[in-house]
């Protein structure tokens, strides 16, 4: 596959700019909003299948929820607490909130324009429609009315709002109806409007299928018709208030501060403390009100007053509130909707693991690298599952940050404990928004005899490590699995991550020392192959950057991660650029570094890829004067990862696998000219487009093709550790195009076909 050459850049004076200048940093919150805008771009892209566009609209809504619950809530707390400290970009909390409000309001307006004008009508033409009361046939109305009487009405609790009935406490992210009523028997001249609130029950499904009829008008007939639960309740609102006439009904939704506040030093029982905080989360202060666009002004004013919100905190929505709830339509396993989705793809089994009797023998022979979701996560599950039943296995140690419902890994750990093995699980109870399921898993593991620990006080255990201890003949052999992503089979099918199996003693020594650190009072050890946060990972990364800086124009850095926020690391990258080091940063989400600033970051290019799968792997490449070094990690380059989490970075020591990461994974990612966007110095992103006669390259689809090709070739070829893959092996170029790696064209939109 041919690569476009990148022109060398002149080395700038290292004193041309001061890296401490706040103007050299992009605000973290505004950068995150730009990431969510790139997700919205996928919903706007007409080449993306309709249900996938709906999925991206749902992701935008879900992302905004967490952003308001955590980031906006935190800024509001800083503002009320008169916090004077500012981030590296220099914006005060008030300035950030003002900028966020303007950007978020524009984003939500565009999100719903895309829904009303493009995705919604497109789905209806394709036979997927949201039914309104006025559109129902008599048969459909009877069907839904019967369901309402049987299932919905008994659950509802109408709440009057008057001097005798104070405004109710509405739960976080609850969907509600504000209903305006008149007494039927009052004279018109004396008639007063009263207000009631009905909470839409979260225990009932919001999407209710109705009987489809070809006569509904969709081309080829209706394939799937449904009514939203709030519309069904509104259709029967009169039944809830006998003696009153409904004169208005508006849906609204409240978002509250949901950041947990836990003093671990004072917590006698961390599990019980977190359970208490989860209940408090539902009652946090309101930070946002979403409400139907046609709601009367007096109702909006009243709700804003009782929720203690400013006018900027109100988002008038012209469409279904919280489009994330429509996500299940996009992912429902309906064969009749397959043509509205991406082509199906099944993760492949890599050649070394296609045929084996003993997975441990395979790992002994070679290190194995898996690229998820293109290569199957089932091998990771099998690693733990086989260890659980293997009589030679003495102990299993595992970190669990986030896992899936009915997790096969948790079941395997329980089975291992029941089989008499020593099983240790480090369960992170403070994994945001996964606290409740993690508490459930912790209890189930403890009940089975697993030794469950919750990590270190004041730190989240975010690293992804498994250690299996096995007796083989007359010696102990240890096997390690490390990953950039969670032990979650569900997200492993949609997150782009890397897994690494090894039986190298140095890795096993470090893994054992790490678990001793997490479970006991051992002093921080000296690591053989790991770098661990908060015990020097930031310093190690800076030293690796500085080593490339010392090489000047011969230096080369490629770093792939989710977020780049840490100001100290950014300053080190600026110094590297000023020395002439060519730096490629592949940052999916937040990036506070400004590329292309004359004299400071001319030699830095920042790429973001938003596509079918969530880019999640952390890969760090340092050329080291031709002595390539590649590191994988659970950590982004953020203060929280360096200072408030237990993280692991480890090298890829196998030469063939190291070459694969550089020459295949990173090279193809940098080749992407379909779903890649390039960050400009002003903080905005533009699409990368094929230039001249260059072919379109969609990196994720290329990885799908490669996974299929390798799997079909079978176990007889060199594979994930026994030798190089038979693929393109052109290393990433050492120079950037003129202009600091700016995109050639700001055009939006790209071909959907795989490269």
C-alpha positions as semicolon CSV with decimal commas, in nm:
position;residue;x (nm);y (nm);z (nm)
1;X;0,000;0,000;0,000
2;X;0,161;0,324;-0,110
3;X;0,218;0,608;0,134
4;X;0,223;0,975;0,059
5;X;0,561;1,121;0,149
6;X;0,573;1,386;0,418
7;X;0,794;1,688;0,356
8;X;1,056;1,770;0,619
9;X;1,004;2,074;0,839
10;X;1,272;2,323;0,929
11;X;1,385;2,304;1,291
12;X;1,264;2,607;1,486
13;X;1,451;2,784;1,758
14;X;1,383;2,622;2,094
15;X;1,329;2,969;2,244
16;X;1,077;3,085;1,984
17;X;0,784;3,041;2,223
18;X;0,721;2,979;2,590
19;X;0,546;2,641;2,636
20;X;0,402;2,766;2,966
21;X;0,192;3,019;2,779
22;X;-0,176;2,944;2,839
23;X;-0,253;3,012;2,473
24;X;-0,064;2,694;2,386
25;X;-0,322;2,479;2,565
26;X;-0,675;2,390;2,453
27;X;-0,934;2,380;2,729
28;X;-1,012;2,024;2,839
29;X;-1,390;2,066;2,843
30;X;-1,409;2,241;2,509
31;X;-1,184;1,976;2,356
32;X;-1,420;1,707;2,484
33;X;-1,714;1,887;2,323
34;X;-1,520;1,888;1,996
35;X;-1,484;1,510;2,031
36;X;-1,859;1,475;2,078
37;X;-1,902;1,692;1,771
38;X;-1,696;1,439;1,574
39;X;-1,933;1,168;1,694
40;X;-2,219;1,386;1,570
41;X;-2,038;1,412;1,235
42;X;-2,090;1,038;1,193
43;X;-2,464;1,084;1,246
44;X;-2,459;1,355;0,979
45;X;-2,271;1,139;0,728
46;X;-2,520;1,025;0,464
47;X;-2,289;0,738;0,366
48;X;-2,334;0,578;0,710
49;X;-2,629;0,331;0,731
50;X;-2,939;0,481;0,892
51;X;-2,947;0,275;1,210
52;X;-2,576;0,341;1,260
53;X;-2,649;0,713;1,230
54;X;-2,916;0,668;1,496
55;X;-2,657;0,489;1,711
56;X;-2,423;0,788;1,685
57;X;-2,705;1,027;1,780
58;X;-2,766;0,806;2,084
59;X;-2,396;0,813;2,175
60;X;-2,393;1,194;2,154
61;X;-2,682;1,205;2,403
62;X;-2,525;0,953;2,639
63;X;-2,191;1,135;2,628
64;X;-2,358;1,467;2,710
65;X;-2,528;1,310;3,010
66;X;-2,198;1,209;3,166
67;X;-2,037;1,540;3,069
68;X;-2,304;1,740;3,252
69;X;-2,323;1,505;3,551
70;X;-1,948;1,515;3,611
71;X;-1,765;1,793;3,428
72;X;-2,027;2,070;3,428
73;X;-2,132;1,979;3,782
74;X;-1,770;2,005;3,893
75;X;-1,728;2,349;3,735
76;X;-2,047;2,469;3,904
77;X;-1,909;2,350;4,237
78;X;-1,584;2,535;4,171
79;X;-1,780;2,849;4,087
80;X;-1,995;2,834;4,401
81;X;-1,687;2,756;4,611
82;X;-1,493;3,052;4,466
83;X;-1,213;2,826;4,346
84;X;-0,948;3,048;4,190
85;X;-0,723;2,778;4,043
86;X;-0,733;2,753;3,665
87;X;-0,616;2,481;3,425
88;X;-0,319;2,523;3,193
89;X;-0,534;2,708;2,938
90;X;-0,608;2,980;3,195
91;X;-0,989;2,981;3,171
92;X;-1,177;3,043;3,496
93;X;-1,475;2,822;3,590
94;X;-1,715;3,100;3,488
95;X;-1,545;3,142;3,151
96;X;-1,550;2,768;3,093
97;X;-1,920;2,740;3,181
98;X;-2,008;3,024;2,945
99;X;-1,810;2,868;2,659
100;X;-1,954;2,523;2,733
101;X;-2,310;2,655;2,731
102;X;-2,270;2,822;2,393
103;X;-2,108;2,515;2,237
104;X;-2,343;2,262;2,396
105;X;-2,658;2,451;2,297
106;X;-2,537;2,468;1,937
107;X;-2,449;2,098;1,944
108;X;-2,788;1,991;2,080
109;X;-2,965;2,207;1,822
110;X;-2,767;2,038;1,545
111;X;-2,819;1,693;1,696
112;X;-3,196;1,736;1,679
113;X;-3,186;1,899;1,337
114;X;-3,013;1,584;1,212
115;X;-3,282;1,374;1,381
116;X;-3,579;1,577;1,248
117;X;-3,454;1,642;0,897
118;X;-3,237;1,344;0,813
119;X;-3,231;1,035;1,035
120;X;-3,595;1,034;1,152
121;X;-3,745;1,088;0,804
122;X;-3,494;0,846;0,653
123;X;-3,596;0,574;0,898
124;X;-3,963;0,637;0,831
125;X;-3,907;0,606;0,457
126;X;-3,728;0,278;0,530
127;X;-4,023;0,152;0,733
128;X;-3,909;0,238;1,089
129;X;-4,136;0,495;1,247
130;X;-4,229;0,660;1,574
131;X;-4,607;0,659;1,591
132;X;-4,800;0,957;1,723
133;X;-5,150;0,932;1,869
134;X;-5,297;1,104;1,562
135;X;-5,135;0,846;1,334
136;X;-5,272;0,536;1,505
137;X;-5,534;0,321;1,344
138;X;-5,826;0,205;1,563
139;X;-5,663;-0,137;1,594
140;X;-5,331;0,013;1,702
141;X;-5,500;0,246;1,950
142;X;-5,689;-0,047;2,103
143;X;-5,368;-0,249;2,129
144;X;-5,179;0,028;2,308
145;X;-5,471;0,124;2,531
146;X;-5,495;-0,235;2,650
147;X;-5,123;-0,236;2,731
148;X;-5,158;0,097;2,914
149;X;-5,443;-0,031;3,130
150;X;-5,270;-0,359;3,216
151;X;-4,907;-0,257;3,255
152;X;-4,861;0,120;3,274
153;X;-5,150;0,271;3,469
154;X;-5,091;0,062;3,785
155;X;-4,731;0,187;3,804
156;X;-4,799;0,560;3,759
157;X;-4,817;0,806;4,048
158;X;-4,970;1,142;3,948
159;X;-4,828;1,419;4,167
160;X;-5,013;1,746;4,216
161;X;-4,804;2,059;4,260
162;X;-4,971;2,318;4,487
163;X;-4,921;2,468;4,834
164;X;-5,030;2,142;4,991
165;X;-4,816;1,929;4,759
166;X;-4,459;2,060;4,723
167;X;-4,264;1,996;4,407
168;X;-4,148;1,632;4,415
169;X;-3,788;1,518;4,429
170;X;-3,721;1,394;4,077
171;X;-3,444;1,142;4,030
172;X;-3,134;1,202;3,822
173;X;-3,195;1,152;3,449
174;X;-3,562;1,083;3,517
175;X;-3,807;1,148;3,236
176;X;-4,123;1,329;3,345
177;X;-4,439;1,489;3,214
178;X;-4,553;1,835;3,324
179;X;-4,931;1,830;3,281
180;X;-5,149;2,144;3,284
181;X;-5,508;2,089;3,401
182;X;-5,839;2,275;3,425
183;X;-6,128;2,172;3,649
184;X;-6,407;2,071;3,413
185;X;-6,692;2,214;3,624
186;X;-6,538;2,554;3,692
187;X;-6,670;2,851;3,500
188;X;-6,441;2,978;3,231
189;X;-6,408;3,316;3,402
190;X;-6,293;3,152;3,727
191;X;-6,098;2,866;3,577
192;X;-5,748;2,822;3,716
193;X;-5,468;2,622;3,567
194;X;-5,311;2,366;3,794
195;X;-4,991;2,170;3,745
196;X;-4,921;1,803;3,799
197;X;-4,612;1,593;3,739
198;X;-4,605;1,231;3,626
199;X;-4,275;1,048;3,627
200;X;-4,231;0,816;3,330
201;X;-4,147;0,483;3,497
202;X;-3,793;0,371;3,425
203;X;-3,896;0,014;3,514
204;X;-4,103;-0,003;3,195
205;X;-3,970;-0,009;2,842
206;X;-3,974;0,329;2,673
207;X;-4,008;0,179;2,324
208;X;-4,341;0,004;2,273
209;X;-4,398;-0,175;1,946
210;X;-4,731;-0,127;1,771
211;X;-4,896;-0,347;1,510
212;X;-4,748;-0,241;1,175
213;X;-4,961;-0,202;0,866
214;X;-4,839;-0,158;0,509
215;X;-5,097;0,117;0,473
216;X;-4,895;0,335;0,711
217;X;-4,729;0,487;0,407
218;X;-4,369;0,372;0,431
219;X;-4,212;0,247;0,111
220;X;-4,268;-0,126;0,110
221;X;-4,472;-0,108;0,429
222;X;-4,384;-0,054;0,793
223;X;-4,117;-0,290;0,920
224;X;-4,108;-0,161;1,275
225;X;-4,345;0,091;1,434
226;X;-4,332;0,198;1,796
227;X;-4,465;0,455;2,039
228;X;-4,261;0,613;2,313
229;X;-4,386;0,552;2,665
230;X;-4,424;0,924;2,743
231;X;-4,646;0,967;2,437
232;X;-4,855;0,670;2,545
233;X;-4,897;0,821;2,893
234;X;-4,981;1,161;2,745
235;X;-5,245;0,995;2,526
236;X;-5,414;0,868;2,842
237;X;-5,334;1,160;3,073
238;X;-5,700;1,243;3,113
239;X;-5,758;0,903;3,276
240;X;-5,512;0,997;3,551
241;X;-5,701;1,310;3,661
242;X;-6,078;1,250;3,677
243;X;-6,270;1,578;3,691
244;X;-5,994;1,768;3,511
245;X;-5,930;1,850;3,150
246;X;-5,576;1,824;3,018
247;X;-5,479;2,146;2,845
248;X;-5,106;2,082;2,808
249;X;-4,852;1,804;2,844
250;X;-4,477;1,854;2,814
251;X;-4,195;1,609;2,863
252;X;-3,893;1,719;3,063
253;X;-3,579;1,560;3,203
254;X;-3,350;1,657;3,489
255;X;-2,974;1,594;3,503
256;X;-2,804;1,614;3,843
257;X;-2,455;1,628;3,988
258;X;-2,350;1,262;4,003
259;X;-1,986;1,267;4,108
260;X;-1,935;1,049;4,414
261;X;-1,779;1,211;4,718
262;X;-1,604;0,945;4,926
263;X;-1,362;0,992;5,213
264;X;-1,192;0,653;5,205
265;X;-0,987;0,729;5,516
266;X;-1,310;0,766;5,715
267;X;-1,496;0,476;5,551
268;X;-1,513;0,172;5,779
269;X;-1,673;-0,030;5,497
270;X;-1,600;0,099;5,147
271;X;-1,873;-0,114;4,990
272;X;-2,143;0,024;5,221
273;X;-2,012;0,378;5,183
274;X;-2,037;0,361;4,805
275;X;-2,388;0,215;4,824
276;X;-2,488;0,514;5,037
277;X;-2,331;0,757;4,791
278;X;-2,512;0,590;4,500
279;X;-2,843;0,671;4,669
280;X;-2,728;1,028;4,722
281;X;-2,636;1,056;4,354
282;X;-3,007;1,053;4,265
283;X;-3,056;1,364;4,479
284;X;-2,761;1,576;4,369
285;X;-2,813;1,936;4,268
286;X;-2,965;1,987;3,923
287;X;-2,726;2,097;3,648
288;X;-2,944;2,075;3,335
289;X;-3,311;2,079;3,235
290;X;-3,414;1,931;2,900
291;X;-3,771;2,015;2,806
292;X;-4,001;1,996;2,505
293;X;-3,955;2,300;2,283
294;X;-4,324;2,397;2,285
295;X;-4,362;2,400;2,664
296;X;-4,537;2,718;2,789
297;X;-4,294;2,978;2,918
298;X;-4,451;2,983;3,265
299;X;-4,388;2,610;3,308
300;X;-4,026;2,645;3,200
301;X;-3,983;2,937;3,440
302;X;-4,141;2,743;3,726
303;X;-3,925;2,433;3,671
304;X;-3,613;2,642;3,638
305;X;-3,695;2,812;3,967
306;X;-3,765;2,499;4,171
307;X;-3,457;2,327;4,029
308;X;-3,243;2,639;4,093
309;X;-3,112;2,660;3,739
310;X;-3,008;2,951;3,521
311;X;-3,164;3,018;3,183
312;X;-2,850;2,882;3,011
313;X;-2,906;2,549;3,189
314;X;-3,235;2,493;3,003
315;X;-3,225;2,300;2,675
316;X;-3,544;2,320;2,468
317;X;-3,569;1,999;2,267
318;X;-3,758;1,962;1,940
319;X;-3,776;1,585;1,928
320;X;-3,772;1,285;2,163
321;X;-3,584;1,368;2,482
322;X;-3,262;1,173;2,538
323;X;-3,208;1,002;2,206
324;X;-2,982;0,751;2,382
325;X;-3,299;0,561;2,474
326;X;-3,353;0,496;2,103
327;X;-3,017;0,317;2,084
328;X;-3,172;-0,030;2,132
329;X;-3,354;0,015;1,800
330;X;-3,015;0,044;1,628
331;X;-2,880;-0,268;1,797
332;X;-3,193;-0,486;1,810
333;X;-3,124;-0,832;1,657
334;X;-3,388;-0,800;1,384
335;X;-3,305;-0,958;1,052
336;X;-3,557;-0,735;0,874
337;X;-3,345;-0,429;0,965
338;X;-3,004;-0,570;0,867
339;X;-2,984;-0,357;0,552
340;X;-2,995;-0,044;0,770
341;X;-2,681;-0,141;0,962
342;X;-2,311;-0,189;0,900
343;X;-2,209;-0,514;0,741
344;X;-2,183;-0,787;1,007
345;X;-1,840;-0,875;1,138
346;X;-1,734;-1,155;1,371
347;X;-1,404;-1,131;1,561
348;X;-1,153;-1,380;1,423
349;X;-0,940;-1,642;1,598
350;X;-0,570;-1,576;1,542
351;X;-0,370;-1,863;1,385
352;X;-0,171;-1,967;1,696
353;X;-0,493;-2,015;1,892
354;X;-0,704;-2,188;1,626
355;X;-0,592;-2,537;1,720
356;X;-0,444;-2,621;2,058
357;X;-0,483;-2,867;2,343
358;X;-0,323;-2,647;2,607
359;X;-0,335;-2,267;2,584
360;X;-0,051;-2,242;2,835
361;X;0,180;-2,443;2,612
362;X;0,104;-2,203;2,325
363;X;0,189;-1,902;2,542
364;X;0,509;-2,069;2,659
365;X;0,621;-2,102;2,297
366;X;0,550;-1,743;2,197
367;X;0,411;-1,413;2,314
368;X;0,069;-1,350;2,161
369;X;-0,082;-1,015;2,064
370;X;-0,455;-0,978;2,000
371;X;-0,609;-0,675;1,834
372;X;-0,970;-0,643;1,951
373;X;-1,239;-0,636;1,825
374;X;-1,092;-0,771;1,502
375;X;-0,940;-1,067;1,685
376;X;-1,153;-1,254;1,933
377;X;-1,171;-1,172;2,303
378;X;-1,291;-1,528;2,358
379;X;-0,928;-1,633;2,386
380;X;-0,893;-1,408;2,691
381;X;-1,205;-1,563;2,843
382;X;-1,068;-1,909;2,760
383;X;-0,738;-1,825;2,929
384;X;-0,917;-1,764;3,261
385;X;-1,173;-2,038;3,205
386;X;-0,912;-2,304;3,128
387;X;-0,712;-2,196;3,431
388;X;-1,021;-2,235;3,649
389;X;-1,054;-2,604;3,562
390;X;-0,688;-2,697;3,518
391;X;-0,567;-2,915;3,811
392;X;-0,213;-2,783;3,756
393;X;-0,319;-2,424;3,824
394;X;-0,257;-2,319;4,184
395;X;-0,364;-1,954;4,181
396;X;-0,535;-1,688;3,969
397;X;-0,503;-1,316;4,031
398;X;-0,715;-1,068;3,837
399;X;-0,803;-0,697;3,825
400;X;-1,163;-0,607;3,744
401;X;-1,245;-0,245;3,658
402;X;-1,553;-0,286;3,439
403;X;-1,705;-0,613;3,327
404;X;-2,023;-0,724;3,156
405;X;-2,354;-0,851;3,287
406;X;-2,335;-1,227;3,349
407;X;-1,959;-1,204;3,300
408;X;-1,798;-1,533;3,192
409;X;-1,473;-1,417;3,352
410;X;-1,641;-1,366;3,689
411;X;-1,807;-1,706;3,654
412;X;-1,467;-1,863;3,579
413;X;-1,313;-1,702;3,889
414;X;-1,601;-1,836;4,100
415;X;-1,553;-2,182;3,950
416;X;-1,180;-2,166;4,020
417;X;-1,242;-2,084;4,386
418;X;-1,492;-2,367;4,410
419;X;-1,223;-2,596;4,265
420;X;-0,997;-2,508;4,557
421;X;-0,760;-2,266;4,383
422;X;-0,625;-1,951;4,543
423;X;-0,821;-1,677;4,365
424;X;-0,770;-1,305;4,419
425;X;-0,983;-1,038;4,251
426;X;-0,902;-0,669;4,278
427;X;-1,244;-0,514;4,215
428;X;-1,258;-0,139;4,160
429;X;-1,578;-0,027;4,330
430;X;-1,526;0,334;4,222
431;X;-1,542;0,273;3,845
432;X;-1,774;0,558;3,753
433;X;-2,133;0,452;3,675
434;X;-2,033;0,087;3,717
435;X;-2,028;0,104;4,096
436;X;-2,353;-0,089;4,146
437;X;-2,269;-0,386;3,919
438;X;-1,917;-0,403;4,063
439;X;-2,064;-0,427;4,412
440;X;-2,279;-0,714;4,287
441;X;-1,978;-0,895;4,140
442;X;-1,774;-0,837;4,454
443;X;-2,039;-0,998;4,671
444;X;-2,081;-1,295;4,437
445;X;-1,705;-1,351;4,432
446;X;-1,677;-1,325;4,810
447;X;-1,963;-1,571;4,856
448;X;-1,772;-1,821;4,641
449;X;-1,456;-1,792;4,847
450;X;-1,263;-1,554;4,623
451;X;-1,034;-1,317;4,812
452;X;-1,174;-0,979;4,704
453;X;-0,983;-0,656;4,767
454;X;-1,073;-0,302;4,668
455;X;-0,726;-0,170;4,589
456;X;-0,540;0,118;4,750
457;X;-0,697;0,403;4,945
458;X;-0,731;0,716;4,737
459;X;-0,652;0,544;4,407
460;X;-0,859;0,371;4,141
461;X;-0,716;0,041;4,020
462;X;-0,743;0,092;3,644
463;X;-0,472;-0,145;3,518
464;X;-0,575;-0,464;3,333
465;X;-0,371;-0,758;3,454
466;X;-0,425;-1,133;3,500
467;X;-0,173;-1,372;3,653
468;X;-0,204;-1,752;3,646
469;X;0,032;-1,960;3,863
470;X;0,074;-2,319;3,748
471;X;0,278;-2,618;3,868
472;X;0,450;-2,786;3,574
473;X;0,663;-3,094;3,652
474;X;0,889;-2,988;3,936
475;X;0,868;-2,611;3,893
476;X;0,624;-2,319;3,912
477;X;0,539;-2,146;3,584
478;X;0,348;-1,818;3,561
479;X;0,140;-1,677;3,276
480;X;0,042;-1,314;3,234
481;X;-0,228;-1,138;3,038
482;X;-0,210;-0,759;3,001
483;X;-0,448;-0,533;2,816
484;X;-0,524;-0,176;2,721
485;X;-0,896;-0,239;2,782
486;X;-1,131;-0,392;3,037
487;X;-1,212;-0,756;3,098
488;X;-1,551;-0,704;2,941
489;X;-1,662;-0,940;2,662
490;X;-1,943;-0,704;2,561
491;X;-1,732;-0,393;2,505
492;X;-1,450;-0,603;2,358
493;X;-1,671;-0,644;2,048
494;X;-1,692;-0,268;1,992
495;X;-1,376;-0,124;2,155
496;X;-1,043;-0,118;1,977
497;X;-0,790;-0,257;2,226
498;X;-0,478;-0,473;2,243
499;X;-0,423;-0,787;2,453
500;X;-0,084;-0,937;2,531
501;X;-0,011;-1,290;2,657
502;X;0,333;-1,379;2,781
503;X;0,512;-1,632;3,002
504;X;0,829;-1,421;3,037
505;X;0,963;-1,434;3,391
506;X;1,027;-1,060;3,415
507;X;0,664;-0,983;3,332
508;X;0,543;-1,246;3,579
509;X;0,770;-1,104;3,850
510;X;0,626;-0,757;3,794
511;X;0,268;-0,884;3,783
512;X;0,320;-1,068;4,111
513;X;0,475;-0,761;4,271
514;X;0,186;-0,548;4,147
515;X;-0,075;-0,775;4,306
516;X;0,124;-0,778;4,630
517;X;0,121;-0,399;4,622
518;X;-0,256;-0,392;4,564
519;X;-0,348;-0,651;4,824
520;X;-0,094;-0,596;5,099
521;X;0,138;-0,343;5,257
522;X;0,445;-0,423;5,051
523;X;0,678;-0,137;4,971
524;X;0,680;-0,023;4,608
525;X;0,914;-0,264;4,430
526;X;1,168;-0,190;4,161
527;X;1,000;-0,292;3,839
528;X;1,174;-0,507;3,579
529;X;0,952;-0,442;3,275
530;X;0,651;-0,251;3,405
531;X;0,614;0,121;3,465
532;X;0,340;0,184;3,719
533;X;0,137;0,490;3,816
534;X;0,139;0,668;4,048
535;X;0,492;0,538;4,110
536;X;0,680;0,716;3,833
537;X;0,487;0,651;3,511
538;X;0,464;1,020;3,425
539;X;0,836;1,067;3,483
540;X;0,913;0,763;3,268
541;X;0,708;0,894;2,976
542;X;0,874;1,233;2,998
543;X;1,216;1,069;3,002
544;X;1,130;0,872;2,687
545;X;1,015;1,194;2,516
546;X;1,330;1,376;2,630
547;X;1,546;1,095;2,491
548;X;1,392;1,150;2,147
549;X;1,435;1,526;2,194
550;X;1,808;1,473;2,239
551;X;1,816;1,306;1,896
552;X;1,676;1,619;1,732
553;X;1,548;1,571;1,375
554;X;1,638;1,200;1,397
555;X;1,384;1,154;1,676
556;X;1,043;1,000;1,612
557;X;0,740;0,958;1,842
558;X;0,401;0,804;1,769
559;X;0,154;0,794;2,058
560;X;-0,200;0,660;2,043
561;X;-0,438;0,722;2,332
562;X;-0,787;0,834;2,428
563;X;-0,697;1,168;2,586
564;X;-0,397;1,400;2,616
565;X;-0,437;1,650;2,900
566;X;-0,128;1,646;3,121
567;X;0,044;1,985;3,090
568;X;0,388;1,855;3,189
569;X;0,384;1,590;2,916
570;X;0,251;1,843;2,663
571;X;0,539;2,077;2,743
572;X;0,783;1,790;2,688
573;X;0,623;1,724;2,348
574;X;0,658;2,093;2,261
575;X;1,029;2,075;2,345
576;X;1,061;1,768;2,124
577;X;0,893;1,947;1,835
578;X;1,118;2,250;1,878
579;X;1,418;2,018;1,857
580;X;1,290;1,880;1,525
581;X;1,143;1,549;1,648
582;X;0,858;1,430;1,427
583;X;0,558;1,359;1,652
584;X;0,236;1,188;1,551
585;X;-0,037;1,184;1,815
586;X;-0,344;0,968;1,754
587;X;-0,586;1,099;2,014
588;X;-0,948;0,989;1,992
589;X;-1,098;1,231;2,242
590;X;-0,962;1,521;2,446
591;X;-0,641;1,683;2,326
592;X;-0,518;1,995;2,507
593;X;-0,207;2,028;2,289
594;X;-0,216;2,275;2,000
595;X;-0,038;2,140;1,692
596;X;0,103;2,357;1,417
597;X;0,192;2,659;1,634
598;X;0,492;2,828;1,468
599;X;0,807;2,784;1,669
600;X;0,646;2,547;1,918
601;X;0,456;2,257;1,762
602;X;0,531;2,270;1,389
603;X;0,644;1,908;1,397
604;X;0,342;1,771;1,581
605;X;0,041;1,626;1,400
606;X;-0,273;1,522;1,589
607;X;-0,518;1,275;1,434
608;X;-0,853;1,158;1,568
609;X;-1,048;0,863;1,430
610;X;-1,417;0,817;1,503
611;X;-1,569;0,519;1,325
612;X;-1,766;0,202;1,378
613;X;-1,556;0,086;1,676
614;X;-1,442;0,298;1,970
615;X;-1,067;0,360;1,947
616;X;-0,942;0,268;2,294
617;X;-0,588;0,126;2,273
618;X;-0,293;0,311;2,425
619;X;0,023;0,257;2,218
620;X;0,347;0,453;2,257
621;X;0,629;0,424;2,001
622;X;0,975;0,577;2,043
623;X;1,224;0,522;1,762
624;X;1,526;0,550;1,994
625;X;1,774;0,599;1,710
626;X;1,644;0,297;1,522
627;X;1,625;0,072;1,830
628;X;1,250;0,068;1,829
629;X;1,062;0,066;2,157
630;X;0,687;0,004;2,177
631;X;0,481;0,027;2,495
632;X;0,119;-0,063;2,561
633;X;-0,070;0,079;2,855
634;X;-0,398;0,114;3,041
635;X;-0,321;0,484;3,093
636;X;-0,393;0,795;2,895
637;X;-0,164;1,094;2,939
638;X;-0,384;1,269;3,192
639;X;-0,319;1,389;3,550
640;X;-0,577;1,146;3,687
641;X;-0,401;0,849;3,524
642;X;-0,061;0,956;3,650
643;X;-0,158;1,062;4,000
644;X;-0,491;0,909;4,107
645;X;-0,497;0,567;3,943
646;X;-0,296;0,248;3,950
647;X;-0,189;0,204;3,588
648;X;0,058;-0,017;3,405
649;X;0,269;0,051;3,097
650;X;0,467;-0,241;2,959
651;X;0,699;-0,292;2,661
652;X;0,639;-0,526;2,369
653;X;0,960;-0,726;2,387
654;X;0,884;-0,973;2,108
655;X;1,050;-0,829;1,796
656;X;0,789;-0,962;1,552
657;X;0,502;-0,827;1,758
658;X;0,679;-0,495;1,800
659;X;0,715;-0,471;1,423
660;X;0,349;-0,560;1,381
661;X;0,241;-0,278;1,614
662;X;0,455;-0,022;1,432
663;X;0,435;-0,135;1,070
664;X;0,078;-0,260;1,067
665;X;-0,138;-0,115;1,345
666;X;0,013;0,233;1,374
667;X;0,099;0,266;1,005
668;X;-0,250;0,176;0,884
669;X;-0,405;0,403;1,146
670;X;-0,194;0,695;1,023
671;X;-0,287;0,609;0,663
672;X;-0,660;0,658;0,734
673;X;-0,807;0,919;0,499
674;X;-1,175;0,829;0,536
675;X;-1,258;0,850;0,907
676;X;-0,956;1,048;1,028
677;X;-0,978;1,411;1,134
678;X;-0,682;1,642;1,185
679;X;-0,662;1,888;1,475
680;X;-0,586;2,248;1,377
681;X;-0,413;2,505;1,593
682;X;-0,743;2,680;1,669
683;X;-0,884;2,366;1,834
684;X;-1,112;2,263;1,546
685;X;-1,090;1,942;1,343
686;X;-1,114;1,883;0,968
687;X;-1,156;1,563;0,771
688;X;-0,856;1,404;0,603
689;X;-0,931;1,335;0,238
690;X;-0,747;1,123;-0,022
691;X;-0,516;1,341;-0,229
692;X;-0,446;1,302;-0,598
693;X;-0,479;0,941;-0,708
694;X;-0,448;0,806;-0,352
695;X;-0,691;0,530;-0,266
696;X;-0,929;0,572;0,028
697;X;-0,803;0,398;0,343
698;X;-1,050;0,328;0,621
699;X;-0,826;0,185;0,892
700;X;-1,089;-0,009;1,086
701;X;-1,213;-0,182;0,772
702;X;-0,857;-0,261;0,674
703;X;-0,805;-0,426;1,014
704;X;-1,122;-0,630;0,958
705;X;-0,987;-0,748;0,623
706;X;-0,649;-0,840;0,772
707;X;-0,809;-1,034;1,057
708;X;-1,013;-1,237;0,809
709;X;-0,712;-1,300;0,585
710;X;-0,496;-1,423;0,873
711;X;-0,770;-1,642;1,017
712;X;-0,841;-1,799;0,677
713;X;-0,470;-1,871;0,624
714;X;-0,489;-2,103;0,925
715;X;-0,244;-2,202;1,197
716;X;0,023;-2,318;0,955
717;X;0,155;-1,965;0,894
718;X;0,358;-1,748;1,130
719;X;0,106;-1,567;1,343
720;X;0,062;-1,359;1,654
721;X;0,407;-1,412;1,793
722;X;0,578;-1,685;1,591
723;X;0,688;-1,456;1,312
724;X;0,584;-1,152;1,109
725;X;0,243;-1,129;0,949
726;X;0,240;-1,133;0,573
727;X;0,115;-0,777;0,541
728;X;0,235;-0,438;0,432
729;X;0,544;-0,350;0,632
730;X;0,625;0,008;0,531
731;X;0,721;0,194;0,849
732;X;0,545;0,520;0,933
733;X;0,721;0,814;0,766
734;X;0,961;1,023;0,968
735;X;0,847;1,365;0,846
736;X;0,532;1,572;0,852
737;X;0,377;1,755;0,556
738;X;0,446;2,123;0,534
739;X;0,229;2,330;0,763
740;X;0,257;2,114;1,071
741;X;0,041;1,828;0,949
742;X;-0,270;2,032;0,870
743;X;-0,536;1,853;0,670
744;X;-0,529;1,926;0,302
745;X;-0,898;2,008;0,282
746;X;-1,174;2,096;0,530
747;X;-1,426;1,893;0,334
748;X;-1,669;1,691;0,544
749;X;-1,798;1,344;0,456
750;X;-1,625;1,031;0,340
751;X;-1,689;0,713;0,150
752;X;-1,828;0,432;0,360
753;X;-1,683;0,151;0,153
754;X;-1,384;-0,026;0,303
755;X;-1,044;0,057;0,163
